[in-house]
Amino acid sequence: MKRTCKLLITCTVTLISLHCTSAAQYDFCQHSPTGQMLYYQILPSHASASGATTAYVRVSHPEKEWPYYADNKPVGELAIPHTVENEGISYEVVEVGENAFYRCDGLTGVRMSIQTIGTQAFCGCTALKNMDLKFGLETVGEGAFAYCSSLTTLILPESVKHIGISAFAMCEGLQSVHMTLGAERLCDELTFLGSPLMQDRKNRKKLPSEQPDWVYWSF
């Protein structure tokens, strides 16, 4: 509980912090398919058994410290591409990095097919309502979607292997969660701390899903 409180306090303090350092946090930037500017950090490349090398990037933010965005916060429905090209090199987008969209309170939806969502990546995105997490997502970081108060429905893909502390804490509008039994075992009383699913557990329904090995939490 102490670690969770520390995470939530850190998130809240950063929300009101005004300190700014003008320093680039990214290697290149491009417009997303939905028009928003996205910032990318190049990750180490890996060689496959056949000898082919795959290049990777994570989605980041423009500045190293808060405020991560000044007047150019992404807004509306955002689609994060699976691959991007820069200077003739094709990169696979495998991660949304730590604080990548921290307090981007104009984001209303996000679609992405990535492996990792970093710590507090979407923390404070209070308008985020629609979220499409594709199969292949393995890690949801600590506080990744904390304080996303407009989020009402969550579907976790069966590929998820790790859910960080307070990943969906203080999501006060969250009314239903659809996930595998395996993902359910990754959750504890802190995962949805502050959401109706935890505050009103007596009235929460755990319904069988039409899909084998899935569960559905709802009211």
KELO-473362 format. One line per field, with one value per residue: residue number from 1; x, y, z of N, C-alpha, C, CB in turn; residue in one letter. Coordinates in steps of 0.02 Angstrom, whole numbers, plus 50000, padded with zeros to 5 digits. Glycine has a CB too. Layout:
n: NUM|...;
n.x: X|...;
n.y: Y|...;
n.z: Z|...;
ca.x: X|...;
ca.y: Y|...;
ca.z: Z|...;
c.x: X|...;
c.y: Y|...;
c.z: Z|...;
cb.x: X|...;
cb.y: Y|...;
cb.z: Z|...;
res: A|...;
This chain:
n: 1|2|3|4|5|6|7|8|9|10|11|12|13|14|15|16|17|18|19|20|21|22|23|24|25|26|27|28|29|30|31|32|33|34|35|36|37|38|39|40|41|42|43|44|45|46|47|48|49|50|51|52|53|54|55|56|57|58|59|60|61|62|63|64|65|66|67|68|69|70|71|72|73|74|75|76|77|78|79|80|81|82|83|84|85|86|87|88|89|90|91|92|93|94|95|96|97|98|99|100|101|102|103|104|105|106|107|108|109|110|111|112|113|114|115|116|117|118|119|120|121|122|123|124|125|126|127|128|129|130|131|132|133|134|135|136|137|138|139|140|141|142|143|144|145|146|147|148|149|150|151|152|153|154|155|156|157|158|159|160|161|162|163|164|165|166|167|168|169|170|171|172|173|174|175|176|177|178|179|180|181|182|183|184|185|186|187|188|189|190|191|192|193|194|195|196|197|198|199|200|201|202|203|204|205|206|207|208|209|210|211|212|213|214|215|216|217|218|219;
n.x: 50041|50099|50188|50097|50026|50131|50153|50031|50032|50146|50102|49997|50065|50150|50056|50024|50142|50254|50378|50497|50604|50693|50729|50768|50681|50672|50709|50662|50517|50347|50192|50046|49934|49811|49835|49897|50050|50182|50313|50468|50580|50729|50762|50873|50926|50884|50947|50882|50865|50888|50974|50927|50898|50798|50728|50681|50564|50509|50362|50373|50388|50398|50482|50604|50569|50430|50330|50285|50226|50195|50114|50064|49990|49930|49767|49596|49544|49667|49778|49905|50036|50088|50210|50343|50433|50593|50715|50743|50742|50648|50547|50487|50353|50354|50325|50243|50310|50369|50272|50228|50108|50069|49951|49884|49752|49660|49648|49538|49523|49614|49705|49805|49941|50047|50186|50218|50158|50210|50259|50141|50100|49981|49929|49817|49745|49608|49499|49498|49410|49383|49467|49572|49653|49763|49793|49946|49994|50089|50136|50075|50112|50153|50027|49983|49862|49807|49692|49615|49476|49365|49358|49260|49242|49343|49444|49553|49681|49715|49850|49915|50037|50088|50035|50053|50070|49928|49880|49758|49707|49599|49512|49373|49257|49249|49160|49152|49250|49333|49418|49547|49555|49684|49736|49656|49710|49825|49786|49753|49693|49736|49746|49632|49607|49505|49409|49238|49224|49301|49262|49129|49113|49024|48913|48962|48966|49024|49030|49007|49096|49061|49168|49286|49382|49380|49330|49204|49187|49066|48931;
n.y: 49940|50062|50084|50100|50214|50306|50306|50358|50482|50537|50546|50639|50751|50781|50818|50947|51012|51140|51147|51159|51094|51130|51017|50898|50745|50644|50549|50562|50632|50611|50631|50551|50421|50477|50610|50677|50737|50626|50567|50486|50368|50286|50116|49981|49875|49708|49551|49419|49237|49206|49302|49424|49594|49682|49839|49946|50056|50166|50255|50419|50576|50755|50832|50816|50833|50879|51019|50891|50910|51063|51175|51085|50968|50806|50778|50715|50568|50447|50357|50244|50197|50033|50017|50128|50239|50309|50409|50312|50194|50063|50049|49951|49985|49962|49998|50107|50235|50280|50402|50450|50506|50584|50667|50714|50782|50802|50694|50577|50447|50295|50190|50050|49939|49865|49808|49848|49956|50094|50154|50262|50305|50351|50421|50531|50565|50626|50634|50520|50395|50292|50145|50040|49899|49798|49622|49555|49646|49646|49700|49809|49955|50026|50128|50160|50197|50276|50387|50406|50460|50458|50337|50199|50066|49922|49815|49688|49614|49439|49417|49484|49489|49551|49664|49819|49899|49987|50011|50047|50136|50250|50268|50327|50316|50188|50048|49918|49771|49665|49517|49389|49238|49222|49353|49409|49352|49425|49542|49643|49711|49839|49867|49921|50025|50144|50145|50114|49975|49925|49997|49966|49827|49733|49741|49712|49616|49460|49395|49252|49232|49229|49180|49050|49035|49169|49314|49427|49577|49677|49794;
n.z: 50000|50037|49931|49827|49867|49860|49721|49674|49736|49678|49545|49562|49613|49506|49415|49453|49449|49393|49340|49210|49087|48947|48839|48718|48699|48610|48458|48328|48247|48193|48104|48163|48097|48122|48127|48237|48311|48340|48446|48439|48512|48472|48491|48545|48412|48355|48306|48210|48205|48075|48038|47999|48039|48153|48180|48315|48398|48530|48580|48634|48721|48690|48779|48912|49045|49153|49099|48988|48867|48784|48705|48617|48643|48604|48540|48537|48443|48438|48337|48351|48251|48189|48128|48080|47970|47949|47879|47783|47854|47922|48063|48199|48303|48468|48597|48713|48793|48961|49040|48918|48865|48969|49063|48949|48922|48824|48744|48676|48634|48596|48487|48470|48434|48519|48624|48754|48880|48960|49127|49199|49073|49013|49115|49197|49084|49065|48980|48908|48835|48745|48708|48621|48636|48561|48524|48579|48665|48810|48932|49054|49128|49292|49359|49232|49170|49266|49346|49233|49210|49127|49067|49034|48996|48988|48897|48910|48818|48786|48783|48883|49010|49121|49245|49310|49474|49529|49401|49340|49430|49517|49412|49395|49322|49275|49228|49181|49153|49044|49033|49028|49128|49168|49162|49259|49373|49384|49439|49585|49741|49721|49588|49525|49610|49689|49590|49538|49530|49631|49744|49763|49785|49833|49754|49632|49485|49433|49289|49185|49032|48855|48791|48813|48964|48995|49091|49152|49226|49300|49337;
ca.x: 50000|50143|50213|50042|50014|50186|50142|49975|50054|50192|50061|49961|50112|50173|50001|50022|50209|50263|50448|50506|50671|50689|50778|50735|50673|50656|50756|50627|50445|50305|50120|50012|49882|49754|49855|49935|50122|50208|50385|50494|50648|50755|50783|50924|50903|50896|50956|50845|50905|50906|51024|50893|50896|50737|50737|50624|50558|50454|50330|50394|50360|50449|50527|50627|50536|50365|50277|50310|50198|50179|50051|50052|49965|49887|49697|49551|49556|49736|49800|49977|50051|50128|50277|50358|50495|50631|50780|50751|50742|50582|50549|50427|50334|50341|50315|50225|50357|50351|50246|50224|50049|50051|49905|49858|49682|49616|49642|49474|49527|49678|49710|49877|49961|50115|50200|50226|50134|50254|50235|50104|50100|49919|49904|49788|49709|49541|49446|49507|49351|49385|49534|49575|49718|49767|49831|50018|50011|50112|50149|50043|50154|50124|49990|49982|49800|49780|49656|49578|49410|49311|49360|49203|49248|49412|49454|49624|49693|49740|49923|49942|50074|50106|49997|50087|50031|49884|49877|49695|49684|49562|49471|49310|49201|49255|49101|49158|49315|49331|49487|49554|49567|49755|49743|49624|49757|49876|49756|49741|49649|49765|49744|49576|49595|49468|49358|49177|49232|49330|49226|49063|49125|48966|48865|48997|48950|49076|48988|49043|49100|49047|49232|49316|49437|49373|49281|49176|49167|49020|48879;
ca.y: 50000|50121|50095|50125|50284|50345|50313|50404|50548|50561|50564|50699|50806|50799|50851|51018|51041|51188|51147|51141|51095|51126|50970|50849|50678|50598|50546|50591|50638|50604|50633|50486|50414|50520|50680|50704|50727|50576|50573|50419|50354|50226|50065|49936|49827|49638|49507|49356|49177|49207|49355|49487|49640|49720|49901|49959|50122|50177|50321|50458|50643|50801|50861|50767|50843|50912|50988|50852|50945|51133|51193|51037|50904|50770|50778|50676|50496|50437|50291|50235|50147|49975|50029|50195|50241|50371|50408|50249|50136|50045|50031|49924|50022|49908|50022|50175|50243|50311|50470|50471|50549|50605|50723|50737|50779|50809|50629|50545|50377|50273|50124|50035|49869|49867|49757|49876|50023|50110|50185|50324|50325|50388|50447|50597|50577|50626|50629|50457|50353|50234|50117|49977|49868|49740|49563|49568|49684|49601|49735|49873|49980|50055|50189|50175|50230|50305|50450|50411|50460|50449|50268|50162|49995|49900|49747|49671|49557|49380|49416|49521|49448|49589|49725|49854|49925|50044|50023|50080|50168|50313|50271|50332|50300|50120|50009|49848|49746|49600|49494|49317|49217|49235|49425|49422|49332|49477|49600|49639|49765|49903|49876|49965|50065|50206|50138|50082|49903|49908|50030|49936|49756|49693|49742|49695|49551|49425|49357|49209|49259|49182|49151|49008|49062|49242|49336|49493|49613|49731|49806;
ca.z: 50000|50038|49863|49787|49886|49832|49650|49663|49757|49625|49489|49578|49619|49439|49381|49469|49445|49339|49320|49140|49060|48874|48815|48675|48728|48556|48402|48271|48257|48133|48117|48166|48046|48139|48122|48293|48308|48387|48457|48443|48533|48441|48538|48516|48362|48371|48248|48215|48191|48004|48027|47984|48096|48160|48217|48358|48430|48578|48578|48691|48724|48664|48828|48961|49110|49151|49061|48931|48809|48798|48671|48563|48668|48557|48560|48496|48434|48417|48313|48352|48199|48208|48100|48053|47931|47956|47844|47746|47900|47948|48134|48230|48364|48517|48665|48731|48848|49025|49037|48847|48856|49036|49068|48884|48942|48765|48709|48689|48616|48571|48457|48465|48433|48544|48675|48821|48897|49016|49189|49193|49003|48999|49179|49194|49022|49095|48929|48872|48844|48701|48706|48584|48648|48517|48545|48575|48725|48863|48994|49071|49181|49353|49349|49160|49154|49327|49339|49169|49241|49077|49042|49061|48979|48977|48872|48911|48773|48820|48781|48940|49058|49181|49258|49364|49530|49517|49329|49323|49492|49513|49351|49431|49278|49250|49245|49162|49131|49010|49032|49037|49197|49181|49176|49323|49426|49389|49471|49656|49764|49702|49515|49510|49670|49678|49539|49566|49533|49696|49798|49772|49768|49851|49698|49570|49458|49396|49244|49138|48965|48801|48770|48865|49003|49003|49140|49139|49286|49284|49386;
c.x: 50043|50168|50159|50028|50068|50175|50088|49994|50100|50153|50026|50007|50135|50118|50001|50090|50216|50335|50456|50579|50666|50745|50742|50736|50668|50709|50726|50553|50409|50233|50092|49962|49821|49773|49895|50010|50144|50285|50413|50566|50669|50782|50836|50892|50921|50902|50919|50892|50928|50958|50993|50889|50831|50750|50673|50624|50504|50426|50349|50357|50414|50500|50544|50590|50470|50373|50303|50285|50184|50112|50031|50030|49922|49815|49657|49568|49626|49748|49876|49995|50093|50200|50282|50423|50528|50699|50794|50751|50671|50588|50482|50414|50313|50322|50287|50262|50328|50330|50233|50165|50023|50010|49887|49781|49634|49610|49576|49475|49596|49673|49784|49888|50035|50124|50198|50195|50170|50220|50203|50100|50039|49889|49877|49755|49634|49485|49449|49449|49354|49457|49533|49646|49720|49804|49905|50041|50030|50117|50110|50078|50116|50089|49979|49919|49767|49748|49626|49504|49353|49308|49304|49210|49320|49412|49529|49636|49725|49816|49955|49974|50092|50063|50028|50040|49991|49876|49815|49665|49649|49527|49398|49249|49199|49198|49107|49229|49306|49402|49489|49563|49640|49768|49712|49671|49813|49851|49750|49698|49674|49757|49690|49558|49559|49416|49296|49184|49263|49289|49160|49066|49064|48916|48897|48979|49010|49040|49030|49041|49080|49110|49261|49375|49436|49323|49260|49154|49121|48974|48813;
c.y: 50063|50136|50124|50198|50329|50357|50363|50474|50578|50585|50630|50759|50829|50835|50926|51051|51087|51191|51125|51145|51085|51081|50915|50780|50625|50601|50573|50594|50634|50612|50562|50480|50458|50593|50710|50692|50677|50580|50504|50418|50288|50179|50020|49887|49756|49598|49442|49298|49175|49260|49422|49529|49680|49781|49919|50031|50119|50247|50358|50525|50693|50827|50809|50773|50880|50987|50954|50880|51017|51150|51142|50969|50870|50768|50733|50602|50486|50365|50289|50181|50089|49982|50102|50192|50309|50363|50340|50186|50125|50020|50001|49961|49971|49933|50093|50189|50278|50384|50495|50519|50574|50670|50755|50733|50793|50746|50596|50470|50359|50202|50109|49960|49866|49816|49785|49945|50041|50143|50253|50350|50367|50416|50518|50614|50573|50620|50563|50410|50288|50208|50048|49950|49802|49682|49576|49610|49637|49636|49800|49899|50009|50121|50208|50214|50260|50373|50460|50406|50450|50378|50228|50086|49978|49828|49733|49610|49499|49374|49449|49473|49484|49652|49758|49880|49986|50061|50062|50113|50234|50323|50270|50315|50228|50076|49935|49833|49676|49575|49418|49302|49229|49308|49442|49404|49383|49539|49588|49699|49834|49918|49926|50009|50130|50202|50106|50007|49881|49937|49996|49862|49712|49688|49725|49624|49523|49375|49311|49239|49206|49148|49109|49044|49138|49256|49407|49523|49670|49743|49782;
c.z: 50000|49969|49819|49803|49858|49758|49637|49683|49704|49565|49502|49582|49550|49401|49394|49466|49385|49315|49248|49121|48985|48848|48776|48708|48674|48501|48338|48286|48190|48153|48118|48109|48059|48145|48179|48283|48361|48388|48472|48468|48501|48494|48506|48467|48383|48306|48260|48199|48118|47988|48010|48047|48095|48203|48254|48383|48483|48566|48641|48692|48706|48715|48882|49028|49100|49141|48998|48865|48830|48766|48617|48589|48615|48584|48515|48495|48404|48395|48313|48302|48224|48183|48078|48015|47940|47924|47812|47789|47925|48020|48155|48295|48416|48586|48665|48795|48909|49014|48966|48835|48923|49035|49000|48889|48885|48724|48727|48673|48591|48545|48448|48467|48453|48600|48746|48826|48962|49075|49175|49121|48985|49063|49171|49128|49037|49044|48891|48887|48805|48696|48674|48592|48610|48551|48533|48634|48781|48931|48999|49133|49240|49336|49277|49140|49216|49312|49269|49186|49192|49050|49075|49050|48963|48953|48868|48866|48811|48820|48842|48991|49122|49185|49318|49417|49509|49444|49308|49385|49476|49446|49375|49388|49255|49275|49227|49138|49103|49004|49041|49111|49217|49198|49244|49381|49434|49427|49546|49676|49745|49628|49495|49570|49653|49624|49570|49572|49599|49753|49813|49754|49784|49793|49631|49549|49421|49352|49200|49068|48914|48777|48827|48898|49008|49058|49124|49204|49266|49343|49358;
cb.x: 49954|50201|50240|49979|50011|50253|50124|49914|50089|50240|50009|49924|50172|50195|49935|49992|50261|50241|50489|50464|50715|50693|50819|50769|50611|50587|50779|50641|50428|50317|50085|49976|49860|49722|49795|49912|50160|50185|50400|50490|50654|50810|50723|50960|50932|50840|51031|50784|50865|50844|51070|50823|50957|50680|50758|50623|50541|50479|50252|50470|50330|50415|50496|50700|50582|50326|50224|50289|50133|50235|50058|50114|49924|49913|49668|49550|49501|49784|49771|50003|50086|50097|50292|50362|50482|50638|50836|50813|50791|50548|50565|50434|50277|50402|50381|50146|50415|50410|50293|50217|49994|50114|49934|49886|49670|49641|49702|49419|49475|49732|49670|49917|49950|50132|50268|50300|50055|50308|50292|50137|50102|49868|49960|49840|49729|49532|49453|49574|49289|49357|49563|49557|49729|49800|49807|50036|49953|50180|50224|49964|50200|50179|50024|49986|49751|49836|49702|49600|49399|49320|49430|49139|49202|49455|49419|49648|49737|49711|49947|49888|50137|50181|49921|50127|50078|49910|49880|49645|49742|49609|49486|49302|49202|49323|49041|49107|49367|49295|49528|49615|49549|49797|49712|49558|49786|49898|49687|49807|49641|49838|49730|49514|49662|49515|49384|49118|49275|49402|49215|49010|49186|48932|48833|49073|48888|49129|48946|49013|49171|49013|49282|49340|49502|49351|49311|49117|49229|48980|48875;
cb.y: 50000|50110|50029|50084|50291|50309|50245|50381|50546|50505|50510|50691|50786|50737|50821|51027|50985|51257|51103|51188|51040|51196|50940|50846|50677|50614|50475|50550|50705|50536|50676|50477|50342|50496|50720|50672|50794|50505|50623|50385|50350|50243|50022|49897|49843|49610|49493|49356|49114|49219|49335|49474|49688|49677|49959|49911|50176|50169|50316|50470|50658|50858|50923|50774|50882|50898|51039|50780|50909|51181|51262|51029|50914|50698|50850|50702|50464|50455|50275|50217|50181|49911|49981|50249|50228|50391|50427|50251|50146|49991|50093|49847|50074|49865|50019|50185|50282|50307|50517|50410|50511|50614|50776|50694|50827|50865|50582|50578|50359|50276|50119|50069|49836|49939|49727|49878|50026|50154|50192|50377|50264|50343|50446|50647|50524|50687|50686|50424|50392|50251|50112|49987|49857|49758|49499|49602|49731|49572|49748|49864|50031|50066|50244|50111|50181|50314|50508|50354|50524|50498|50236|50186|49978|49908|49737|49657|49577|49319|49450|49563|49422|49609|49709|49910|49943|50105|49958|50029|50179|50370|50211|50401|50344|50090|50037|49831|49746|49604|49528|49290|49143|49216|49467|49381|49264|49498|49614|49638|49761|49904|49809|49925|50080|50260|50096|50098|49879|49933|50103|49973|49731|49723|49810|49702|49555|49390|49402|49138|49285|49218|49207|48940|49041|49275|49332|49489|49640|49716|49881;
cb.z: 50060|50086|49833|49799|49962|49844|49619|49702|49825|49605|49474|49644|49662|49401|49404|49538|49441|49362|49366|49094|49092|48841|48873|48606|48773|48526|48392|48206|48293|48098|48063|48235|48041|48203|48114|48360|48317|48368|48515|48375|48611|48389|48562|48572|48293|48416|48234|48167|48207|47962|47972|47955|48094|48190|48169|48418|48377|48652|48570|48690|48795|48633|48860|48972|49158|49216|49042|48938|48781|48772|48639|48521|48733|48544|48559|48426|48388|48474|48241|48425|48140|48179|48042|48111|47856|48031|47891|47709|47959|47903|48177|48242|48350|48523|48705|48739|48824|49074|49071|48803|48818|49080|49113|48823|48997|48722|48727|48648|48563|48627|48389|48520|48363|48571|48662|48840|48905|48992|49239|49236|48959|48964|49232|49207|48965|49135|48879|48891|48824|48630|48777|48509|48725|48451|48509|48510|48746|48845|49001|49082|49155|49406|49383|49120|49120|49380|49354|49117|49277|49020|49056|49029|48919|49041|48801|48983|48715|48788|48718|48974|49026|49180|49269|49336|49588|49554|49291|49293|49541|49526|49301|49459|49219|49270|49211|49107|49190|48940|49088|48996|49205|49121|49121|49329|49411|49320|49441|49696|49838|49721|49480|49487|49705|49662|49479|49521|49475|49700|49780|49728|49804|49912|49693|49578|49411|49443|49201|49137|48951|48743|48750|48836|48972|48938|49212|49089|49325|49220|49405;
res: M|K|R|T|C|K|L|L|I|T|C|T|V|T|L|I|S|L|H|C|T|S|A|A|Q|Y|D|F|C|Q|H|S|P|T|G|Q|M|L|Y|Y|Q|I|L|P|S|H|A|S|A|S|G|A|T|T|A|Y|V|R|V|S|H|P|E|K|E|W|P|Y|Y|A|D|N|K|P|V|G|E|L|A|I|P|H|T|V|E|N|E|G|I|S|Y|E|V|V|E|V|G|E|N|A|F|Y|R|C|D|G|L|T|G|V|R|M|S|I|Q|T|I|G|T|Q|A|F|C|G|C|T|A|L|K|N|M|D|L|K|F|G|L|E|T|V|G|E|G|A|F|A|Y|C|S|S|L|T|T|L|I|L|P|E|S|V|K|H|I|G|I|S|A|F|A|M|C|E|G|L|Q|S|V|H|M|T|L|G|A|E|R|L|C|D|E|L|T|F|L|G|S|P|L|M|Q|D|R|K|N|R|K|K|L|P|S|E|Q|P|D|W|V|Y|W|S|F;
